[in-house]
Amino acid sequence: MRMNRLSFADIPFVLNHLRIYVVGHMPVFGHWWTVEQPHSVVDGLGTQSFAGLAGLAGLGDRKSGLYDGMAGFTESNIYTALRPLVEDFGIVGALAFVAALAFAAGLGWRMLRAGRCAGAAPVVGFAAYVLWSPITSIFVYSTIFAVVVAFAGWTLWIDASGDGRRPAAAP
């Protein structure tokens, strides 16, 4: 198939892979939730949700691929952004984390509407988290987390220098 030899006989193969890539995270997460999650231990340290930072701090060991094994009706190890949150903080803590993230994004949006550039960081961080959430949390990667923090620092610096404000509206 990769050698430009595609035939009608390959359609089921392609459709099966599309099914795995597009919606495979839902049954895999569902399988984990019903079979494996009841046996998980909540540690509350954030070592799964922030695996990159935990690895740098020596609190955890991040494996390549994030999770071992496959689950669900498909061969996939994609579990959504909720799995690391639930493993770290339980279901209530995971929901509280997402609510706090959404609240911060709402405040950021209000700051942007008021003309403050620093509001962009929580909005962009939340949007990236939500858009990547079918795969995993973006915060498990230390480089992405560092970029969000650097972006926040940059937008704060712009606001502090006065260059991030909109000019006053004309009368």
Secondary structure as the mmCIF struct_conf table of DSSP 4:
data_model
#
loop_
_struct_conf.conf_type_id
_struct_conf.id
_struct_conf.beg_label_comp_id
_struct_conf.beg_label_asym_id
_struct_conf.beg_label_seq_id
_struct_conf.end_label_comp_id
_struct_conf.end_label_asym_id
_struct_conf.end_label_seq_id
TURN_TY1_P TURN_TY1_P1 ARG A 2 MET A 3
BEND BEND1 ASN A 4 ASN A 4
HELX_RH_3T_P HELX_RH_3T_P1 PHE A 8 ASP A 10
HELX_RH_AL_P HELX_RH_AL_P1 ILE A 11 VAL A 23
TURN_TY1_P TURN_TY1_P2 GLY A 24 GLY A 24
HELX_RH_AL_P HELX_RH_AL_P2 HIS A 25 HIS A 31
HELX_RH_PI_P HELX_RH_PI_P1 TRP A 32 GLU A 36
HELX_RH_3T_P HELX_RH_3T_P2 GLN A 37 HIS A 39
BEND BEND2 LEU A 45 LEU A 45
TURN_TY1_P TURN_TY1_P3 THR A 47 PHE A 50
HELX_RH_AL_P HELX_RH_AL_P3 ALA A 51 ALA A 57
TURN_TY1_P TURN_TY1_P4 GLY A 58 GLY A 58
BEND BEND3 LEU A 59 LEU A 59
HELX_LH_PP_P HELX_LH_PP_P1 ARG A 62 LYS A 63
TURN_TY1_P TURN_TY1_P5 SER A 64 GLY A 65
BEND BEND4 LEU A 66 TYR A 67
BEND BEND5 GLY A 69 GLY A 69
TURN_TY1_P TURN_TY1_P6 GLY A 72 PHE A 73
BEND BEND6 THR A 74 GLU A 75
TURN_TY1_P TURN_TY1_P7 ALA A 81 ALA A 81
HELX_RH_AL_P HELX_RH_AL_P4 LEU A 82 ARG A 113
TURN_TY1_P TURN_TY1_P8 ALA A 114 GLY A 115
HELX_RH_3T_P HELX_RH_3T_P3 CYS A 117 GLY A 119
HELX_RH_AL_P HELX_RH_AL_P5 ALA A 120 TRP A 132
TURN_TY1_P TURN_TY1_P9 SER A 133 ILE A 135
HELX_RH_3T_P HELX_RH_3T_P4 ILE A 138 VAL A 140
BEND BEND7 TYR A 141 TYR A 141
HELX_RH_AL_P HELX_RH_AL_P6 SER A 142 SER A 161
TURN_TY1_P TURN_TY1_P10 GLY A 162 GLY A 164
BEND BEND8 ARG A 165 ARG A 165
HELX_LH_PP_P HELX_LH_PP_P2 ARG A 166 ALA A 170
#
